[in-house]
Amino acid sequence: SQAVSFLVETGATSVAMSALMAQKLRIDYRAGRPVNVQTANGVARGYAVVLQSVSVGTVKLSNVEAIVNDGAFPADILLGNSYLSRVEMNVDDGVLVLQAKF
């Protein structure tokens, strides 16, 4: 388990990260399924993987789908809908609050 920074990206289908970040997190992304990914910059090659767990604060989800893009982009991890669709999102005094759906 390692703490990382991320951007909430409601326009992203899945959690997404660069191969560089996956290597830092010791994710064996090359064992994933090779895929072509549509990005803002066009089509890129990536790998579909399943993350054992993703925690944001106290909200921990298991088996979260993610895409690891070849190379150094995106520079930040994108917290996409493979995580966000499984939590409640509310804005409280300008702060995004995520809560587990139970």
N, C-alpha and C positions, 0 to 999 in steps of 0.2 A: 504494500500500500504506500503510495507516494502522493503528496499534495502537489497540485498543478493549478495554473490559472487557465481560464477558459472564457469564451464568449458565448452567451446564449444566442442561438441562431434558429429562430422558428422557421426559417426558410430552408433549413437543411434537413433532409430526410433522416439522416443518421448522425450519430456522433462522428466527427471527422478529425483526423490529425495527420500530420506529415510522417513520413517514414523516419525522419530524424527524431521526432518526438517519440515515436513508438520504440525506437532503439533505446532512447534514454529511459523509457519506462519498462524496458525489457519485455516488450510484447513480441511474440514470435509471429509477426504479421505475414511472413512469406509462407506460413503453413495455412493461411487463409485462402479463400477462393479468389483468383484473379478476376477483376472486373474493370470495365471502362466506366468512368465517372464523369458526369456533366458538371462542370464548375463554371464560375463566372468568367473564366478565361478560356473556356472551351472544354474539349474532352481530354481527360487525363487517365492514366493507368493507376489502378489501386488494388487493394486487397480487402475483401469483406471478411471481418473477423467477429467473434463474439467475446466481449469483455466479461470476465468472471463477475466483476462488480464495479459499479460506479457510485460514489457517494458525493453528495453535495450537502454540506452541513450534516444534519442528522438523517437525511433521506438517502438510504442505501438501496440500490436496485441491483438485482442479479441478472446475468445473461443479457447484457445490453449490446445490440448490434452496433458495429462501428465500421468505418471505412478508413483505411490507411492509404494515403496518396503517396505514390513514389516521389521522392525528392523532399524539399524543405518547405513546401506549402501545403496546407495553410500554416502561417507562422504561429497562430494561436490554435489551441484545441477549440473546435466548434461543438457546443453542446446542442445537438440537434434533436429531432423528434423521436428517435428511437429511445431517448431518455425522457424528453419533455412530455410526450404523449402519455406517459405512465405516471405523471404527477399532476397535482393541481397547481396552477399558477395564478397568483393574485398580486396586485400592486397595492401596497400599504404606505401612504405618505411618500410616494415616489420611489419606493424600494420594491423590487421584485421579490416575492416570497414564494418559495416552492414547498409544497406539503405532499406527503405520501397520500395516494388514493387507497383508502381502505374501506 
